[in-house]
Amino acid sequence: MPKTERILKVMQRVYERQNFTVGELAEEFSVSYRTMLRYLHELSRQGVPLYANEGKNGGYSILTSRQKRERSAQPNESIQRIIKPQTMIVGLEMKLPFTAYYMSQTLKPKLWQELQDRMEEIPYIRKKTSNPLYITAVLNRQQIYHYVAGIEVMTIGDTPERMVGLTLPTKEYAMYTHEGHSDREDTDQSYAYVIQQLKQRGLTPNPALYSLELRTSVHASNAQIYIPLS
């Protein structure tokens, strides 16, 4: 397994477990203690908020102020199972090998800026309370990382040059309101939190379908995250 892909899997496991030791992860991923320590240091440099107790047998934890708030809330209040009606979006897409996931973070702002600059080219934009709804559609559990920066439309007609149209069918989702920054680190924590809660409830996300993020503006401080259920 390539190093980049292994680090991504370690990151996913870190967010799922919340508390762990280097030895536990090293055994789980069949690598040496020293190698796993290097992986964790790499995640820390990437912005994953790891807190460590010193020493070989010391544990690591990952905890944010958002997660502290959620621990005091009832799970049913923070995550809802809902049926989302069919949604149509038009936007700009990016496809990269999953191992190039981190590279995509530098490309996403450019994608959204181009979408904003070309809004007048998109016909049939659906507006709610006079504002359009910005929708991110992501397939991130496949070999190819597929990301669409889009806008909700009433119908898909002729798509502008270099844009794509997606019709997302009526589907049951787990919906969570993410409050915080729109950057990768903060949003990934919310995704990991929802997946962890779903597992505790015996529910299974469907990785073959698009996960969604809905925002009222590109830089909105909160978003509705939708994870499709099997």
C-alpha positions, -999 to +999 in steps of 0.1 A: +000+000+000+015+034-010+026+056+020+001+084+012-028+060+011-017+044+043-015+078+061-050+086+049-063+053+064-045+061+096-061+096+097-096+080+092-088+055+120-076+083+143-108+102+139-129+071+145-111+060+177-105+095+193-082+079+219-054+054+212-018+045+217+010+044+191+015+007+198-022-001+192-022+016+158+012+001+149-002-034+156-034-027+137-016-015+106+012-040+108+041-015+110+067-007+136+062+016+165+086+041+150+069+041+116+035+047+132+050+076+152+062+091+119+028+088+104+012+105+134+038+133+132+029+137+095-008+140+104+000+166+130+019+187+104-012+183+081-033+200+108-049+170+126-052+182+163-034+154+181-027+157+219+000+134+233+011+121+267+048+117+265+065+083+267+064+051+247+033+039+264+016+073+264-017+077+247-029+102+220-063+118+218-081+141+194-107+164+207-120+198+196-144+223+212-170+212+187-167+176+199-169+186+235-202+203+228-215+172+210-206+150+239-229+169+261-257+167+235-281+139+229-271+120+196-306+122+183-304+160+186-272+163+166-278+137+138-311+131+120-321+104+097-340+121+068-353+114+033-339+140+010-358+147-022-342+145-056-316+172-060-301+186-092-268+205-093-246+220-120-210+228-113-173+222-118-157+188-110-124+175-100-112+139-103-080+127-088-065+094-076-075+089-040-038+089-030-037+126-042-064+136-017-042+162+000-033+178-034-070+184-039-071+209-010-052+235-030-075+230-060-108+233-042-107+271-036-099+277-072-128+255-083-153+275-061-139+309-072-144+299-109-179+287-101-187+321-085-172+340-115-193+320-139-227+320-121-244+339-148-237+311-173-258+286-153-295+285-162-324+276-139-306+283-106-329+275-077-329+302-050-341+299-015-348+332+004-332+350-026-299+331-022-287+301-042-277+269-025-241+258-029-237+221-029-206+199-026-210+164-039-182+140-030-172+104-037-142+100-014-141+063-006-133+051-041-100+047-060-108+080-077-116+110-055-145+128-072-154+163-060-181+186-076-185+222-066-220+230-076-251+251-073-287+237-070-308+241-101-345+235-109-337+215-140-306+205-159-305+220-194-275+227-215-245+228-191-219+255-196-185+246-210-164+224-187-193+220-162-213+189-153-248+182-142-257+157-115-291+144-105-291+130-070-321+107-064-344+107-034-324+089-007-322+084+031-293+103+046-278+110+080-279+148+083-257+168+106-253+206+110-216+214+109-207+246+127-173+260+122-148+266+094-152+253+059-116+241+057-107+204+053-095+198+089-127+210+106-151+195+081-133+161+081-138+160+119-175+164+114-176+136+089-157+113+112-180+122+141-211+113+121-197+080+109-186+071+144-222+078+157-237+059+128-216+028+137-227+031+173-263+030+162-258+000+139-263+021+107-241+017+076-230+046+053-231+039+016-197+047+001-209+042-034-232+073-033-223+110-031-220+126+003-232+162+003-224+196+019-250+223+016-241+260+023-258+293+017-225+308+006-191+295-004-176+308+029-205+302+052-196+293+088-220+263+089-231+236+066-255+207+064-236+175+059-255+146+043-241+110+044-261+085+024-272+053+042-273+018+029 
